Amino acid sequence: MREFARGFYLSKEWRRTRAYIVARDHGLCVKCGRPGEIVHHKEHLTPENINTPEIALGENNLCLLYTSPSPRD
């Protein structure tokens, strides 16, 4: 976890959003169907966008994945 994002990932808002995404995706990876392990930001968080709700917490920017995405994702 990057240092700039530590507080965000410990926040109540993130925990609530993460739980929602896991439930929305039925606990399964959206790519392979195996049990999901991480909630992934499609547009990666940066110090510049971490306070933009549509990016940090928006359900259209989040999905459940089995493992960490490859660098090309």
Beta strands, then each sheet from edge to edge (+ up, - down):
strand 1: 38-41
strand 2: 62-65
sheet 1: 1+ 2-
end
